[in-house]
Each structure stands twice: as structure tokens, then as C-alpha cells.
Amino acid sequence: MKEIDVRGLSCPEPVLIVMDEMDANPGQDLAVLADAAHTRDNIVKLAGEYKRDCRVGMRGKDFEIIIQG
């Protein structure tokens, strides 16, 4: 599982980074670390557009979004 850290980045950069990774490596599981609720929401929406399941949890004070391939 590849980990992508988008903490501290402003939208739309986190979404574009995750989108590029999903395009480059279809089927790969991703763990995305985000520090803002709107970033979490946008990445979950993106995963849905790609028809990929995801789950959200917390890692300390940050959001961890697991996107399944």
C-alpha cells in the first residue's frame, strides 16, 4: 500500500496528487494522510468517482483515507 501525505497542501493540489496516483497505478491500494475535513471530503468523493471503495479513520489528529484498488 502506497502512502500519500497531502497534509498542509491547499485544494485542489491534494485531489490532483491522488488522482494522478490512481491514474498511474490502477488497482493499487492507497493510504492518504490529510489534515483538513474539506480535503478528506474531496478525496472520498474522488474515490467514488473512480468507483473505488474507501474508509476514513484517524491517525492522531489527521485523517487517514484508505482507498482500495
Buried (B, 14 or more C-beta within 10 A) or exposed (E): EEEBBBEEBEEEEBBEBBBEBBEEEEEEEBBBBBBBEEBBBBBBEBBEEBEBEBEBEEEEEBBBBBBEE
